[in-house]
């Protein structure tokens, strides 16, 4: 205590607080001080104490106590009456107080009787604080002289006498130094054994999201989510495509699975302040289910140390296995499922005498089936998947172990897909990826990429590490671009010089050849008339459609003309809706219909024949009356006033409609 008691039996002033000294020197040898009850304590220093005392009229005064002993183990501070008298002061006692007077009998201060003791009327317990604003202690000056050196090192300099001219008092502390905080402030240490462990399964679960990774998984995912039970330290991992949208659905799936399998309810969830956990949907669900949400202080991942440390453990395991198997980064999700599987079957410092798997399920795990990750694995090909003389084994890469399927998880390089199989023989001395020689590496082109598949295991997670990605051996298949349109031949890029009208064609140098082209074939005017497609008729007052020709020279690659082609067409754009026609049709089959017919033929083992009927549209009959002017150059002599009435389906009209009748 810092109270001062007036003691007539004390031979010197004694103080138990080093902060009350304005001057203090350490004693070379500790001085033994005997108290009134016979006990002995040691004094380690001697100096001057300044006290601020209450005086008359509400005024305050200061009193210096010289040669005061510093006794750390003293219960009370003692003011010696004999020392005060030696200094020329007068001390008077009565029943209620004790007064200290100077030589002129002027009151200096007083002490009040409490019980059988007289307590000095001090205004402050730290007397040196009165002049601290105007006078700086020499310890503070030396602290600044030494560039804000630690107090421990300053004391070491003084006690071991390492330098000369250093009058630092090692018994005193340096006052509060704000510049030291601004330049050296460090975070407080986190307790290693202060946190209490959960006593039941799902009593406390740690969770965290790791990512974004520097490589996408085979299914294009870049994050992973962990759940760690505090009691068993069993870990579950889900790989995520999107950080913000996928965490809550995975949490619901995991919670339903664990609560059903353990018959326990989730009590508390410890996470950081990430937005994926702080969404309104997530927080509302936790409050509704009565789950206590334990959040860390922002920028303090150490408070969620279990999940953070698990992320590091899993990432390091993935890094090592990818390097050993020489697999590219895209296999991180597959590699992750293995360290998660093995971590639950490995010792944990927080679980004594058992593995996390046994702590959760109560069953001791069997690890007889474990194999080297990334080794060559030969999976048996089922009888239904091969023919009589096909091989019965396919070479794959071992990626891990199934959690929902009792078998090995394999990757088939040839077909670029993941599969499960229990009939597997592993060659652990060889890797599943063959290392190409230098010549192959030089000529190697970028691999087209593996097929994408949906990740099936929740025990998978992405890993972000800088690994040298090896070159995979390519499947033995000749890759060719699809031949959709056959071979392409170069053509002339000049503008077309085909005739636009029959008059233009019949007035040019190739008149004879164009006439021959117009007069032959099944679509020339004579053939159409002979086949009954039209006959000449008197007009009925209806609008007449015009006609024209499409002309084309068919050329060879060399540029020479192979033959001349000409077709008669009607000007369907002259027809008007509601007058000349009332509905349109598109005579083109849908590809869906063709595929459906082919699929039915395959399913029912039917024979499918394809035929082509030339000018099949000429066999259709029209019910509407459609008239057209006689073709240019082919008017019937003496009957130029007649028009053509279409009888059969023939020409293309408005919007590719049903065939006309001229």
Buried (B, 14 or more C-beta within 10 A) or exposed (E): EBEBBBBBEBEBBBBBBBBBBBBBBBBEEEBEBEBEEEEEBBBBBBBBBBBBBBBEEEEEBBBEBBEBBBBBEBEBBBBBBBBBEEEEBBBEBEEEEBBBBEEEEEBBBBBBBEEEEBBBBBBBBBBBBBEEEEEEBBBBEBBBEBEBBEBEEBBEBBEEEEEEEEEBBBBBBBEEBEEBEEEEEEEEEEEEEEEEEBEBBBBBBBBBBBBEBBBBBBBEBBBBBBBBBBBBBBBBBBBBBEBEEBBBEBBEEBBEEBBEEBEBBBBBBBBBEBEBBEBEEBEEBBEEEEBEBBBBEEEEBEBBBBBBBBBEBBBEBBBBBBBBBBBBBBBBBBBBBBBBBBBBBBEBEEBEEBBBBBBBBEEEBEEEEEBBBBBBBBBBBEEEEEEEEEEEBBBBBBBBBBBEEEBBBBBBBEEBBBBBBEEBEBBEEEBBBBEBEEEEEEEEEEEEEBEEEEBBBBBBBBBBBEBEBBBBBBEEEEEEEEEEEEEEEEEEEEEEEBBEEBEEBBEEEBEEBBBBBBBEBEBBBEBBBEBEBBEBBEEEEEEBBEBBBEBBBEEEEEEEEEEBBBBBBBBBEBBEEEEBBEEEEEEEEEEEEEEEEEEEEEEEEEEEEEEEEEBEBBEEEBEEBBBBBBBBBBBEEEEEEBBBBBBBBBBBBBBEBBBBBB
